[in-house]
Amino acid sequence: MRADMAAAYLDYRNTGELARAVVRGEAPPPTGYHGIGRAREPVWSKAVIDNFTAPARALDLDRSEGKDLSSLV
């Protein structure tokens, strides 16, 4: 996806905020570039963005096994 779409998907106000977040390591870098020369634009893969924002360590599926769901109600 283009930079404007990636910024919106990650809830940044504009592509400048996205660029600063990439430099700080808070957003994934572009996965490639589209075009040549001055028309070259960065592009992001949705799968890479999703993987970056939901790392495996946040998804602890083993802990949810065997829980009594009635305690959640």
Secondary structure, 3 states (H helix, E strand, C coil): CEHHHHHHHCCCCCHHHHHHHHHHCCCCCCCEEECCHHHCEEECCHHHHHHHHCCHHHCCHHHHCCCCHHHHC
